Amino acid sequence: MTLPTVRARPPGEPRHVAYLYLLPAFAVYAAFLLYPIGRAVQISLYDWDGLSLGRWVGLDNYAAIVADEGLRAAFGHALVLIVFYALGPLVIGLGLAAILNHAKVRGLGFFRTVVFLPQVVAMVVVAVAWRRVYAPDGTLNTLLGALGLDSLTRGWLGDYTFALPAVGVVGTWFETGLVTVLLLAGMSRIPGELYEAARLDGAGAVREFFTVTLPSVRGEIAVALTLTVIAALRTFDLVYITTRGGPGDSTSVPSYEVYHRAFGLSQVGSAAAIGVTLTAVIFAISFAINRFADRRDA
């Protein structure tokens, strides 16, 4: 079977003719992404319960996000989850990938499959499993009791202090495999001559990591951070299954607030404003990560 070739624009063909070939793809992109975003922006400017006629309120729904302490806290919780979803897996993944790549472990392909396995499991399944781990009579408390640390046992998901970190640890476990596999792929492409040159200069393992390995996988780090930051900011199913934003509002995040306000409180306009704001935050952070990576590569 022969693969289709990409049609190059002939030298004499007008540029606008070449653009015609992009129209089908752009039409799909506009129908399934641009139009829904535009519609969400429109709805966010109304006080609407989803059934009756909406009332124009302008930017009041956006002002409420800043004024509402609960909504500010929800965005703050999402930023806290970035530490668990992105920074934690990045540090752990860098260490694991560097060790595995340096040691040339046998059966590396099998290890990659195992460490990547959480990514192929539905988050709902992951959430149900970890909810059992964190239960008062669950695996974690049983293990602490067996070690004589009964004073540390608690209902983790019902504790105002530990509920959000407990949810974040699940994110760390879930994302570490993805980050490790991405970084391993990047490190496997580093020429061996660079390591040999570093050793001839007297570099040890730590200096070799910071002078050769780390700069060489900057692109993979940017990709990993982009994916994990987006996952942290838009997390919904994990929070919904494990805590439903509780106890109180201690684990509420913007995505959950969109669902809660739209389907629980019938505040569709407010929910749309939260969703649009979250989209803008995700875009801004992703753009900053990639611009920083591009500038360092220049």
Buried (B, 14 or more C-beta within 10 A) or exposed (E): EEEEEEEEEEEEEEEEEEEEEEEEEEEEEEEEEEEEEEEBBEBBBBBBBEEEEBEEBEEBBBEBBEEBEEBEBBBEBBBBBBBBBBBBBBEBBBEBBBEBBBEEEEEBEEBBEEBBEBEEEEBEEBBEEBBEBBBEEBEBBEEBEEEEEEEEBBBBBBBEEBBBBBBBBBBBBBBBBBBBBBBBBBBEEBEEEBBEEBBEEEBEEEEBBEBBBBEBBBBBBBBBBBBBBBBBBBBBBBBBBBBBBBBEBBBBBBBBBBBBBBEEEBBBBBBBBBBBBBBEBBEEBBEEBBEEBEEEEE
